[in-house]
Amino acid sequence: MPECKNKKGYNLSRDELKELQMIEVEMLVEVDRICKKCDIAYCISAGTLLGAVRHKGFIPWDDDADVAFLRPEYEKFRIACEKELDKERFYFQDYRNTPGYRWGYGKLRRKNTGFVRLNQEHMPYEQGIFIDIMPYDNVPDAYLFRKWHNLRCFLYRKMFWAPLGKQQEKGLKKFAYEILDKIPDKRIYNSFARFIKRSDKKTTKRIRILSFPVPGNENGYLRSCFETLIPMEFEGILLDGMKDYDTYLNYKYGDYMKLPPANKRKIHPVSKLRLLGSSEDNL
């Protein structure tokens, strides 16, 4: 895919965004199908859950989708994808099956598409249109242990981000990312796997995505929000969502039913885009 010449990236048109969202719905349906067949618990989360509650579908300007799993369910889903995933249409990525992958969570992608966010052009793996597949791990109940755990999450996030950070930052931040990027991938992944295992030794009140920031001072979401699920309407289909969505959305977004001002309704700029049925990029 040729790169967008505009260094600030390309913002999708309304029609392109809608087509992108419908491709993501196709992937959400596939997640739901696999999970129902294999008895795996999942729920839509983040902006996707907010969209279901507030709009009964996508937030109008949202260009991605999020699916959440407790760690054991995530591992079941990851393994199930090896056998059950429709590989004619989709592929699943995480750091264990995709060399150079720099995220602590998975992505389900649509074949025969392209969607590269600005400044990620150099990443050495295929980048089709995707939805995020998010594993949630335990957060220590004790305050001091939780703060130490949060610091380690921050450090892993920066190590994962280093190949991008050294391209985007300047000065001391750029230098720090250049140092972090010298750590071999295998060493980071092995250390992160041990961190996951230690985090999940004991069931705790709160959970989080280990390589993703969380709001507030508690450094995690209430586990109970993820344990009782209900069908929720999303773009004319039913997906599993949180029964106690109010607690989760209040913690994550505050007054979530209030629309943000127009200047806060942002779409991620992209440098490469190929939608289904297009033989070349739309840029």
N, C-alpha and C positions, 0 to 999 in steps of 0.2 A: 504494500500500500504506500503510495507516495505521501510525503509529509505535507501538512498544511504550511503554506509559506508565511502565514501570519504568526509571529512569535508569541502573540497573546492567545493563540488558539482560535478555535472555531466554535461558535455557539449554535446548537442545533435549532433548526426552524421548528415551528409548531407541528407541522406534518411529520418531520423526521422524528421528533420527540415522541409523538403518538405511535409511530411505527416501532420505534425502539421499545416503548412500553409494552406493546402487544407481543413482541418477541420475548420480553421478560415474563409476561403472563404465561406464555408457552412453557417456559422453564419452571415457573411456580407450579403449574399443573403436573409437570413431570416429577418434581419433588414430592408433591402430594401423592401421586400414584405410587411411587416407590415406597414411601413411608406407610401408606395404607396396606400395601401388599406385604411388607416386611415387618409390620407392627413396630414402627419407629415413631416416637413422639417428636414433633416439631411444632414450632409456631412462628408466624410472621412477627417481625419485630421492627424497632426503630421507625423510620419514616414510612415503611410499608404498613405497619400496624396503625400509625397515626393516620395514614391515608384511608385505611379501611374504616376507622372510627369517624373521621371528619368528612371524608368524601366518598366512602364506599368504593374506593379504588385508589389509584395513584394520586398523591399530591400533584396538582396539575403541572408543576414545574420540575418534578422529581425524575431523575434519569437512572435510578438504580432501585434494586429491591433487596430486602434482607430477610433471611430465614435463620431462626435460632434453634439450637439444640443444646441440651445438657451434654456434657462431654461423652458419657457412655452412648448416648443416642447418636451423636455426631460420628463416633467411630463405627457404629453399626451402619450408619448411612454411607460413610466413606467406603466401607467394604461392600455394601449392597450395590453401590454404583459399578463395581467391577463386573458384576453379573447382570444386574437388572437395568442399568441405564441404557436408553435408546442411543446407541453409539452412532447411528446414522445421522442423528441430529445434534447430539450434545457430547461434551467432554467435561470431566471434573478435574480440577487442579488443586493440589495443595503442595506444601514444601516437600512431601515425601515422594511424590510421583512426577514432579516437574523441576528439572534442574534450573537453577537461577531464580526460582520463585521466592519472593521476598515478603510474604505476608504470613502472619501466624494463624490464618483461617483459610477456608477453602473458597473456591469460586466454581460455579457451574456455568459453562459457556456454550453458546450456540455456534455450531459449525457453519462454515460458509458466510461468516460475518466478520467484521472488524470494528473494534471500538477501543481506541488507545487514548487515554487521557493525556493532556498536555504534560510534557517532560517525562513521559514514561516510554518514549519511543525506543530507547536503547535496551529495554529489558529483553533478555534472550529467550523468550518463549512466546507461543502463539497467544494472541489477545483478541478473542472474539467478544461479542456482546455477552454480558454476564449478569448473574445475581450472586450476592455474597452469601456464603454458607458459614454461619458463625457458631463456633463452639464456646460454651460458657463453662468456666471452671470455678472452683471454690475460692472464696476469699476468707482469710482468717477472721474469727469472731473477735479476738482480743485486739484492742485499738493499736497498740504498738506493733504487734505482728502484722496487722493489716497495713500499717504505714510502710513497713519494711517491704512487704509484699508488693505494694503499689510502686515503690521505688524500683524494684526489680522488673516489674511490668514495663515501666518507663524505659529502662535500659534495654530490654529486649526489643521494644518498639523502635528505639533509635538504631539498634544494630540491624534490624530488618530493613529499615528505611535508608540506611547509609548509602547504597548505590544511587538513590534518587536525591538524597540530601546533598551529596557532594556536587551534584549537577546544578542544584537550585539555590543553595545558600552561598554566602560570601563571608570573607573574613574568618574569624575564629570558629564559627559554626561550620563553615566549609572544611576547615582544617580538622575539626573534631570528627566530622563524617568521613573524611578521607582516612583517618586513623582507624575508625570502626570498620570501614570497608575492607581493611587488610585482614580482618579476622576471617579465616576460611569458613565457607558456608557450612560444611559438615560439622565443624566445631560448634557453631551457633545452633544448628538444628539439634545436635545431640544434647547440648546444654538445655535448650528449650524443652526438649522431651522430658528430661529429668525434672525440670521445674514444673511441668504439667503433672507429672506423677506425684511429686511432693504436695502440690496444691490440692490434689484430689484424694489424699489419704483419708481425710475426714470430711464428712458432710457438714456444711456450715450454713449459716442463715443467709449469707449473701453470695452472689456469684458475679462473674464478669468475663469478658473476652480479655485474655491475658495480654494481648498485643494491641489493644485498642483503648483509648482514653475513656474514662467514665466521669460523669458529672458529680458534683457534690463532694462532701467530706467523708462519706461512708465508703467510698471506693468500691461500690458494687451495688447490684440490684437485688431486691428481695427474691430469694429462690421460689417462694410461694407463688409469685406471679407467673412463673413458668410451669407450674405443676398442674394447674387446673385449666383445661383448654376447652374452647367452644368453637363451633363453626362460625365464621365471619364472612360476610359478603365482601368480595373484592373484584371489581371489574366484571361483575356478572357471574362469578364462580364462588364456591365456598372453599375457604382455606381455614386451617386451624389457627386460632388466635388466643390471646390470654383472656380469661374470664375477668380477672381483676386488671384490666388494661388501664384503668384510671390511676392506680398507684404507680405503675410503671411509667406511664406517659407524663404524669405530674413530676416525677423524679427526674426524668430525662429532659422534658421540655418546659416545665412550668405550666402556664396557662395555655394548654395545647389546642384548645378550640378557637383561640384567637389567631387569625391569620397574621403572619408577619408583614411588615411594610414591603412595598414593591421592590425596594432596593435590596432586600434580604432574600428575595425569592430567586436564588441563583442556581443555574445549571452548570455542571462542571465543564470547563472548556476542553475540547478534544482536538487532537492533531490528526487523527485518522478515523474514518467512519466508513463502514460498508454495511448496508442493510441487506436483508434477504432479497434475492432476485436481482441484485445489482452486480454487474460484472466488474465494476471498478468503484473506486471510492467516490463518495458524494461530495468531496471537497474540491 
